[in-house]
Amino acid sequence: MMKNWLAAGAVALSVGMSATAAFAQTTTVPGEQVGLATGAPLPEGIYALNTFVYQMRDNPAPVDVGINVPVLVWSTPFVPFGGRVELLVAPPTVFVFGKNRNSAAGVRDISISVGTFVGGIWAFDLGNNFGVSLLGGVYLNDLNGDRGLLQSNAGGLAGGPVLPQLASNTYRAGIAASYTGDGYNLTANLTGNFYDSPGRFGGNNFFGTRGPFVISDSLNLDLTATKKFGKFEIGAIGYGTVNFDTSARSVAFNDRGRFLLGGLIGYDFGVATAQVYVARTVAKSAVSFDSTEISGRLIVPLYSPTPVAAAPSAIMRKY
């Protein structure tokens, strides 16, 4: 199996808790890229990745949150100026799970489609097992992103929109650096999300769910430090997000962000690689939330070009 893996795509972790308040974060999931050597170029081929995050929020939060991020990566044969071009597509989904299932005031389970992410990466092998990459793309929320409203088990409106970030396309830019020598994966990844703010949802203005919403631009940091021992991989991870606009007009009002630390374990099955990582909030702003997050990932190479077989040489026989 290959030593370098690259993923993109994703979705917001935040969920609206009332009609007037939302815990806003970036559309790109903080921590979505930990465990991946995102700074290193992939060998030519096509790869499928799926990352699922389950976020167990501390009480009194009425919900837990799941995020599923399937990604298809084409590492092309094009290497302009020595950097490999890699094309990405991802249609993320958010799942909201109500905790108080036996209460009429509890929240119903829902799912929300995030706008399909399309983008590209320009990845350079700098030699000596160092690599660096640049990423650019967009979540097409104006095309196929959901609004999402929380409803109580009794049928009343419990809060919405769940993800006000999806009122605008999300423009994503990133830079990553990796060291992959001697079985190590030491990677730092910065991801910026930028919005057409204020943003509006289409359709009616029921309960004020159309907007406008002032959406804060944000920055994520994903950190990985793992080591492979044969087919096993183990190490530490950290990730977090920072919101730039925390003014009273912003959906990130008073929420500067949060940071989590944890660990990762992986195993190479030959035909696929699996990873599991767990993290816990260690720092946050006053109105953000504490959570324990369990994530699983599966990486499957679908295609790689086969070497051209050498033409057989003529065989001369004498009788």
N, C-alpha and C positions, 0 to 999 in steps of 0.2 A: 504494500500500500504506500501511497505517497506521504511525505512528511509535512507537506504544506497544504493548508485548507483555507478557503476563503468564502465568506458568506456575506450577503447583504439582504436588504428588505427589512420590513417590520412595521412597528405599530406602537401606539401609546400605551403606557401602563395605567393611566389615570382614569378614574371613574367619578362622575358627578354624584355628590352626596345629597344635594338638595336642588331646588329649582333655581337658587341664586348663588350656589357655590360649587366650584369644581377644583379638583386637585390636578393641575395641569403639568404635563411633562412633554418631552419631545415625542414626535411621531415615531422616530426610531427608538426601539426598546433599549433602555440602558442595560448593558450586559449582554446584548444579543450576539456580540462578536467575541466574547471571551472564549478562550480555548482554541481559537483559530489564528494561524499565522498570517494575519491579513496584510502584512507588509511584504510578504514573499510572493513572487509570481507562481501561479499554478502551471504545471506542464500542460501542454496542449490537450484538449479533450472537453467532454461534457460531464458535468457533475450535478447530482441532486443532493440537497441538504434540507433537513427539516429540524427546526428548533421549537420546542414547546416549553413555555415558562408557566409555572403555577405559583401565583403570588398569594400567600396566606397573610392577610392583613390582620393586625392586632385589633382587638375590640377597642372602641365601640363601632368600628367600621362594619356596615351591614352586609358587605359582600367580600368574596374572594375573587381573584381575576386570573384568567388563563389567556395566554397569547400563543397562537400557532403561526409560525413563519416558515412556509415552504419556499425554497429558493432553487432556481435552475440557473446554473452558471455555464457559460460557454467560454472556455479559454481558447481564444482564436490563435491561428498561426501568425497573426500580424504583430510585429515587434518594432514599431517606428521608434527611431532613436534609441533602440535597445530595450525598450519597455514593452512588455506583453500587454495586449488589449484583451480584456475580459468583459463579457457582456452579461447582464444580470436581469432577471425578472422574478418578482415575488408578489403573491396576493395574500397578505396577512389577514388574520381574523382574531378578534377579541371575544372572549367568553366571560360573562359576568355570572357568578354563582351566589345567589342569596343565602345568607347564613340562617336566618330565622324562618325555616320552612314551615313550621307549625303555627306561625303567627300571621294574622291578617295584615299586619303592618310590615311583614317581611318582604323582601324584594324578590321578584320573579327572575328566573334565569333568562338571559338573552344572549344573542351573538350579534356582532357588529363587523361588517366588512370594511377594512381599511382600503383606501385607494391603491390599486396595483402599483408596485414600485418598478420602474424601469431605469436602468442606469448602466454605467460602465466604469471600469477600473483600468488604470495604467500602472503596471507593476514592474519594478526594476530589480534585477539581481545585481547587487553592488560588489559581489565577490566576498570571499571569506565568510560565507553563510549569513551575510547581512542583506536585507531587502527593504525597499520602501515603495509605497504605493499611494496613488491619488484616486479618489472616488468622486463621481458626480452623478446625480440622478434626481428623479422626482417621484413622489407619491401622487398619483392622479386622483386626488380626493374629489375634485370637481366633476370627474367623470363617473366614478363608481364607488365613492366613499359613502358610508352610512351616517345617519344622524344619531340614532340610538336614544331611546327614552327609558328611564327606569320606571317600572310599575310595581305597585305593591301587590301582594297576593290577593288583596280585596279588589284589585282593578283600578285603584286610583293612581294618579301620577306621583311617583316618588322622587323624581329628579330627572333633569335632562337639559341640554343634550349631554350624553355621557362623555363624548370626546369632542369638545368644541374645536380642537385643533383641525378636525376634518372639515371645517367650514372653508378651508383654503387648501389648495395644493401645497404640499410640503416640498421645498427644494433642499436637497441634501448634498453636502460636500464633506469630504473626509480626507485625512492623511494618517498613514499607519507606518510603523517601522518594526521590523522583526529580526531576531537572531535565532537561527534554527540549527546551529552546529551541535554535535555531540549528543543528539537526542533532546536538546532543550528547545523550548518555545518561549522566548522572551519577547513579548509584543506589547506595544502601546498604541492605542487607536483613538484618535480624536474625530468626533462626528458632529457637524453643525447642522441644525435644522432651521430653515428660514421660511417665512410665511408672507403671503399677501394679506397684510393686516390693515384694517379690520376685515374679517371674512364673514360671509353669509352662506347659510344653507339655502337651497332652492325650496320651492313649495310654499305652503302657508306659514303663517306666523303664530301658530297655535302655542299658547303658553310661552311665547317669547323664544321659541326654539329655533328661529331662523337667524337671529343675530341683529345687528353686527356684533362680532366678538373680536376684541383686541387680543391677539395671540402673541405670546412672547417668543422671540427667537431664543434658541437654546443650544447648549453644548454638552455632549456626552464624552466621558473618558472611560475606556475599557482597558483593563490591565490583565496580562496573563504571564505567569511564571511557572511552567511545568517542565517535567523531565520524563522521558520514556525509559522504561526498563523492560526490554524485550517487547512484548505486545502490549504491556500496560503503560499507562500514562498517569501521572499524579502531580499535583501542584496546587498553587494558590492563585486566587483571582480577586479582583476588585473592580467595582464599577460605580458610576454615579452620573448625575446630571445637574446642570446649573441653568436656571432661567435668568434671562437678562432684564426683562421688564416685569417687575413685581409691584408696580403701582396699583392704586385702587381701581383703575379702569381695566386692568389686565385680567385674563382668566387665570393667570399665575399670581394673583394678588397675594402678597406676603409669603410666597412660596419660592424661596431662593433655590431649593433643590435638596438632594440627599445623596448619601454614599453608602455602599454595601461592601462587605468583605466575606470571603468564603473559600471553599476548596473545590477541586475538580478531580475526577477520576475517569479514565478512558480505557478502551480496549479495542485492539485491531483484530477483527474477525477474518481478515483477508479480503472478502468480497465487500465489506463495509466496515466503517469505524463508528463506534458508539461512545458518547460522552455523557456524563451526569455531573452537574455541579450545583452546589447549595451555597446560598449567601444570606447574610442577615444585615439589616440596617445598623450602621454604627454611628452615623451622623446625619442630621436632617435639620431643616428649618422648622420653625415653631408650628406651622400649619400643615406641614407635610405629614407623612405617615410612617410607622414602623411596620416591617413585614419580614417574614422568612420566605425566601424564594427557592424553589426546586426546579431545575431545568434539565431537560434531556435533549440530546441531539443525535441524529443519524446522518452519516455522510456516505453516499454511494456513488462511485465513479460509473457512469453509464457508457462512456465511449472514450477510447484513446486511439489515435492513429497507429496502425501496426507498421513496423518497419517493412520496407520493400525487400522482398526476398531476392537474393542474388541469383542471376541467371545461371543455371547449371552448366558446367563446362563440358565440352564434348569428350566422349570416352572413345579412345582408339583401342581397338583389339586386333591382334594379329592371330591368324590361324595357321 
